[in-house]
């Protein structure tokens, strides 16, 4: 089990609507984080009990476009921070820092 926090930045950070962590097989939502005006709604540590996840960054105006999600494959190694560079739909960068 790992505790994850989020660090959100980038040129399109104010366009981010939410961030969703999916299981490795993309069948289950593990964590959903709402974002308002570039800030995480509930800025606390989230717990996940897996070591590999997919991260999806949803931008305003793209929430209905469920056919084309850009999944970012991330390995979780202990507690740490998901660092997300929000530079537009399909151009985000996601890294894990433990």
For each residue, the residues with C-beta under 8 A, 3 or more apart:
1: 47 48 49
2: 47 48 49 51 76 77 78 79 80
3: 45 46 47 79
4: 21 31 45 46 47 48 76 79 80 81 82
5: 43 44 45 46 80 81 82
6: 19 33 40 43 46 81 82 84
7: 81 82 83 84
8: 13 16 19 35 38 39 40 84 86
9: 13 83 84 85 86
10: 13 84 85 86 87 92 93
11: 86 87 88
12: 15 16 59 86 87 88
13: 8 9 10 16 38 86
14: 37 38
15: 12 59 60 61 86 88
16: 8 12 13 19 35 38 57 58 59 60 86
17: 34 35 58 59 60 62 63
18: 32 33 34 35 58 63
19: 6 8 16 32 33 35 55 56 57 58 82 84
20: 29 31 32 33 55 56 58
21: 4 29 30 31 32 46 48 53 54 55
22: 26 27 28 29 30 53 54 55 56 71
23: 26 27 28 30 50 53 54
24: 50 52 53 54
25: 28
26: 22 23 54 71
27: 22 23
28: 22 23 25
29: 20 21 22 32
30: 21 22 23 48 50 53
31: 4 20 21 46 48
32: 18 19 20 21 29
33: 6 18 19 20 40 41 42 46
34: 17 18 40 41 42
35: 8 16 17 18 19 38 39 40 41
36: 39 41
37: 14
38: 8 13 14 16 35
39: 8 35 36 43
40: 6 8 33 34 35 43
41: 33 34 35 36
42: 33 34
43: 5 6 39 40
44: 5
45: 3 4 5 79
46: 3 4 5 6 21 31 33
47: 1 2 3 4
48: 1 2 4 21 30 31 53 76
49: 1 2
50: 23 24 30 53 76
51: 2 75 76 77
52: 24 73 74 75 76
53: 21 22 23 24 30 48 50 74 76
54: 21 22 23 24 26 71 72 73 74
55: 19 20 21 22 71 72 74 82 84 94
56: 19 20 22 69 70 71 72
57: 16 19 70 72 84 86 92 94
58: 16 17 18 19 20 62 63
59: 12 15 16 17 62 86 88 89
60: 15 16 17 63
61: 15
62: 17 58 59 65 89
63: 17 18 58 60
64:
65: 62 68
66: 69
67:
68: 65
69: 56 66
70: 56 57 89 90 92
71: 22 26 54 55 56
72: 54 55 56 57 92 93 94
73: 52 54
74: 52 53 54 55 82 94 95 96
75: 51 52 96
76: 2 4 48 50 51 52 53 80 96
77: 2 51 80 96 98
78: 2 98
79: 2 3 4 45 98
80: 2 4 5 76 77 96 97 98
81: 4 5 6 7 96 97
82: 4 5 6 7 19 55 74 94 95 96
83: 7 9 93 94 95 96 97
84: 6 7 8 9 10 19 55 57 92 93 94
85: 9 10 92 93 94
86: 8 9 10 11 12 13 15 16 57 59 92
87: 10 11 12 91 92 93
88: 11 12 15 59 91 92
89: 59 62 70
90: 70
91: 87 88
92: 10 57 70 72 84 85 86 87 88
93: 10 72 83 84 85 87
94: 55 57 72 74 82 83 84 85
95: 74 82 83
96: 74 75 76 77 80 81 82 83
97: 80 81 83
98: 77 78 79 80
